[in-house]
């Protein structure tokens, strides 16, 4: 997965990411999509 490109929205919504990270379920989803 190290060579996989992250979707642009993963990079452009860092503030949204910070907000979602407070919710464990969302963080799991986000990490699955963007890490």
C-alpha distance matrix in Angstrom:
0.0 3.8 5.4 5.1 8.6 9.9 13.1 16.2 17.8 15.2 16.5 20.1 20.8 20.3 23.7 23.0 20.0 22.4 24.8 22.5 21.1 24.7 24.2 22.1 21.3 20.2 18.1 16.2 15.8 14.8 12.2 10.8 10.9 10.3 8.1
3.8 0.0 3.8 5.6 8.3 9.9 13.6 16.0 18.0 15.3 15.7 19.4 20.5 19.6 23.2 23.1 20.0 22.1 25.0 23.1 21.6 25.1 25.2 23.3 23.1 21.7 19.2 17.9 17.8 16.1 13.4 12.9 12.8 11.1 8.5
5.4 3.8 0.0 3.8 6.4 9.3 12.6 14.9 17.5 15.5 15.7 19.2 20.8 20.5 24.2 24.0 21.4 23.9 26.6 24.8 23.7 27.4 27.4 25.8 25.3 23.5 21.3 20.2 19.4 17.7 15.5 14.7 13.7 12.2 10.6
5.1 5.6 3.8 0.0 3.8 6.5 9.4 12.2 14.5 12.7 13.6 16.9 18.3 18.5 22.1 21.5 19.1 21.9 24.3 22.3 21.6 25.3 25.0 23.6 22.7 20.8 19.0 17.9 16.6 14.9 13.2 12.1 10.5 9.4 8.8
8.6 8.3 6.4 3.8 0.0 3.8 6.4 8.7 11.4 10.1 10.6 13.6 15.5 16.0 19.6 19.2 17.2 20.2 22.5 20.9 20.6 24.4 24.4 23.6 22.7 20.2 18.6 18.2 16.5 14.2 13.3 12.8 10.3 8.5 9.2
9.9 9.9 9.3 6.5 3.8 0.0 3.8 6.3 8.2 6.4 7.5 10.6 12.0 12.5 16.1 15.5 13.5 16.6 18.8 17.2 17.2 20.9 20.9 20.4 19.6 16.8 15.4 15.4 13.6 10.9 10.6 10.6 7.7 5.4 7.2
13.1 13.6 12.6 9.4 6.4 3.8 0.0 3.8 5.5 5.4 7.2 9.1 10.5 12.2 15.4 14.3 13.1 16.6 18.2 16.6 17.4 21.0 20.8 20.8 19.5 16.4 15.8 16.1 13.6 11.0 11.9 11.7 8.1 6.9 9.9
16.2 16.0 14.9 12.2 8.7 6.3 3.8 0.0 3.8 5.3 5.3 6.1 8.5 10.6 13.7 13.1 12.7 16.0 17.7 16.8 17.9 21.3 21.6 22.2 21.3 17.8 17.2 18.3 15.9 12.9 14.1 14.7 11.2 9.4 12.3
17.8 18.0 17.5 14.5 11.4 8.2 5.5 3.8 0.0 3.8 5.3 4.9 5.7 8.6 11.0 9.8 9.9 13.4 14.5 13.6 15.2 18.4 18.6 19.5 18.6 14.9 14.8 16.3 13.8 10.8 12.9 13.8 10.4 9.0 12.5
15.2 15.3 15.5 12.7 10.1 6.4 5.4 5.3 3.8 0.0 3.8 5.8 5.8 6.9 10.1 9.2 7.8 11.2 13.0 11.9 12.7 16.2 16.5 17.0 16.5 13.0 12.1 13.5 11.6 8.1 9.6 11.0 8.2 5.9 9.1
16.5 15.7 15.7 13.6 10.6 7.5 7.2 5.3 5.3 3.8 0.0 3.8 5.6 6.0 9.6 10.0 9.0 11.7 14.1 13.9 14.3 17.7 18.8 19.5 19.4 16.0 14.6 16.4 15.0 11.4 12.2 14.1 11.5 8.5 10.8
20.1 19.4 19.2 16.9 13.6 10.6 9.1 6.1 4.9 5.8 3.8 0.0 3.8 5.8 8.3 8.9 9.4 11.9 13.6 14.0 15.2 18.2 19.3 20.7 20.6 16.9 16.2 18.4 16.7 13.2 14.8 16.7 13.9 11.5 14.2
20.8 20.5 20.8 18.3 15.5 12.0 10.5 8.5 5.7 5.8 5.6 3.8 0.0 3.8 5.4 5.1 6.1 8.7 9.9 10.4 12.0 14.8 15.8 17.6 17.5 13.8 13.4 16.0 14.5 11.1 13.3 15.5 13.1 11.1 13.9
20.3 19.6 20.5 18.5 16.0 12.5 12.2 10.6 8.6 6.9 6.0 5.8 3.8 0.0 3.8 5.4 4.8 6.3 8.8 9.7 10.2 13.1 14.9 16.4 17.1 13.7 12.3 15.3 14.6 11.0 12.4 15.3 13.6 11.0 12.9
23.7 23.2 24.2 22.1 19.6 16.1 15.4 13.7 11.0 10.1 9.6 8.3 5.4 3.8 0.0 3.8 5.3 5.1 6.5 8.8 9.8 11.7 13.9 16.2 17.2 13.8 13.0 16.5 16.0 12.8 14.6 17.6 16.2 14.1 16.1
23.0 23.1 24.0 21.5 19.2 15.5 14.3 13.1 9.8 9.2 10.0 8.9 5.1 5.4 3.8 0.0 3.8 5.4 5.1 6.2 8.5 10.4 11.6 14.1 14.4 10.8 10.9 14.2 13.2 10.4 13.0 15.6 14.2 12.9 15.4
20.0 20.0 21.4 19.1 17.2 13.5 13.1 12.7 9.9 7.8 9.0 9.4 6.1 4.8 5.3 3.8 0.0 3.8 5.4 5.1 5.9 8.9 10.1 11.7 12.4 9.0 7.9 11.2 10.8 7.6 9.6 12.6 11.7 10.1 12.1
22.4 22.1 23.9 21.9 20.2 16.6 16.6 16.0 13.4 11.2 11.7 11.9 8.7 6.3 5.1 5.4 3.8 0.0 3.8 5.6 5.1 7.1 9.7 11.6 13.3 10.5 9.1 12.8 13.3 10.5 11.8 15.3 14.9 13.2 14.4
24.8 25.0 26.6 24.3 22.5 18.8 18.2 17.7 14.5 13.0 14.1 13.6 9.9 8.8 6.5 5.1 5.4 3.8 0.0 3.8 5.5 5.9 7.9 10.9 12.2 9.5 9.4 13.1 13.3 11.3 13.4 16.4 16.1 15.1 16.8
22.5 23.1 24.8 22.3 20.9 17.2 16.6 16.8 13.6 11.9 13.9 14.0 10.4 9.7 8.8 6.2 5.1 5.6 3.8 0.0 3.8 5.3 5.5 8.1 8.7 5.7 6.1 9.7 9.7 8.2 10.6 13.2 13.2 12.9 14.6
21.1 21.6 23.7 21.6 20.6 17.2 17.4 17.9 15.2 12.7 14.3 15.2 12.0 10.2 9.8 8.5 5.9 5.1 5.5 3.8 0.0 3.8 5.3 6.5 8.5 6.5 4.7 8.5 9.8 8.2 9.3 12.5 13.3 12.5 13.3
24.7 25.1 27.4 25.3 24.4 20.9 21.0 21.3 18.4 16.2 17.7 18.2 14.8 13.1 11.7 10.4 8.9 7.1 5.9 5.3 3.8 0.0 3.8 6.3 9.0 8.0 7.3 10.7 12.3 11.5 12.7 15.6 16.7 16.2 16.9
24.2 25.2 27.4 25.0 24.4 20.9 20.8 21.6 18.6 16.5 18.8 19.3 15.8 14.9 13.9 11.6 10.1 9.7 7.9 5.5 5.3 3.8 0.0 3.8 5.6 5.4 6.1 8.7 10.1 10.4 12.0 14.2 15.5 15.9 16.8
22.1 23.3 25.8 23.6 23.6 20.4 20.8 22.2 19.5 17.0 19.5 20.7 17.6 16.4 16.2 14.1 11.7 11.6 10.9 8.1 6.5 6.3 3.8 0.0 3.8 5.5 5.1 6.3 8.8 9.8 10.4 12.3 14.4 15.0 15.3
21.3 23.1 25.3 22.7 22.7 19.6 19.5 21.3 18.6 16.5 19.4 20.6 17.5 17.1 17.2 14.4 12.4 13.3 12.2 8.7 8.5 9.0 5.6 3.8 0.0 3.8 5.4 5.3 6.5 8.7 10.0 10.8 12.7 14.3 15.1
20.2 21.7 23.5 20.8 20.2 16.8 16.4 17.8 14.9 13.0 16.0 16.9 13.8 13.7 13.8 10.8 9.0 10.5 9.5 5.7 6.5 8.0 5.4 5.5 3.8 0.0 3.8 5.4 5.1 6.0 8.4 9.7 10.6 11.8 13.3
18.1 19.2 21.3 19.0 18.6 15.4 15.8 17.2 14.8 12.1 14.6 16.2 13.4 12.3 13.0 10.9 7.9 9.1 9.4 6.1 4.7 7.3 6.1 5.1 5.4 3.8 0.0 3.8 5.4 5.0 5.9 8.4 9.8 10.1 10.8
16.2 17.9 20.2 17.9 18.2 15.4 16.1 18.3 16.3 13.5 16.4 18.4 16.0 15.3 16.5 14.2 11.2 12.8 13.1 9.7 8.5 10.7 8.7 6.3 5.3 5.4 3.8 0.0 3.8 5.5 5.2 6.1 8.7 10.0 10.1
15.8 17.8 19.4 16.6 16.5 13.6 13.6 15.9 13.8 11.6 15.0 16.7 14.5 14.6 16.0 13.2 10.8 13.3 13.3 9.7 9.8 12.3 10.1 8.8 6.5 5.1 5.4 3.8 0.0 3.8 5.5 5.1 6.3 8.6 10.0
14.8 16.1 17.7 14.9 14.2 10.9 11.0 12.9 10.8 8.1 11.4 13.2 11.1 11.0 12.8 10.4 7.6 10.5 11.3 8.2 8.2 11.5 10.4 9.8 8.7 6.0 5.0 5.5 3.8 0.0 3.8 5.3 5.2 5.8 7.8
12.2 13.4 15.5 13.2 13.3 10.6 11.9 14.1 12.9 9.6 12.2 14.8 13.3 12.4 14.6 13.0 9.6 11.8 13.4 10.6 9.3 12.7 12.0 10.4 10.0 8.4 5.9 5.2 5.5 3.8 0.0 3.8 5.5 5.2 5.1
10.8 12.9 14.7 12.1 12.8 10.6 11.7 14.7 13.8 11.0 14.1 16.7 15.5 15.3 17.6 15.6 12.6 15.3 16.4 13.2 12.5 15.6 14.2 12.3 10.8 9.7 8.4 6.1 5.1 5.3 3.8 0.0 3.8 5.8 6.0
10.9 12.8 13.7 10.5 10.3 7.7 8.1 11.2 10.4 8.2 11.5 13.9 13.1 13.6 16.2 14.2 11.7 14.9 16.1 13.2 13.3 16.7 15.5 14.4 12.7 10.6 9.8 8.7 6.3 5.2 5.5 3.8 0.0 3.8 6.1
10.3 11.1 12.2 9.4 8.5 5.4 6.9 9.4 9.0 5.9 8.5 11.5 11.1 11.0 14.1 12.9 10.1 13.2 15.1 12.9 12.5 16.2 15.9 15.0 14.3 11.8 10.1 10.0 8.6 5.8 5.2 5.8 3.8 0.0 3.8
8.1 8.5 10.6 8.8 9.2 7.2 9.9 12.3 12.5 9.1 10.8 14.2 13.9 12.9 16.1 15.4 12.1 14.4 16.8 14.6 13.3 16.9 16.8 15.3 15.1 13.3 10.8 10.1 10.0 7.8 5.1 6.0 6.1 3.8 0.0
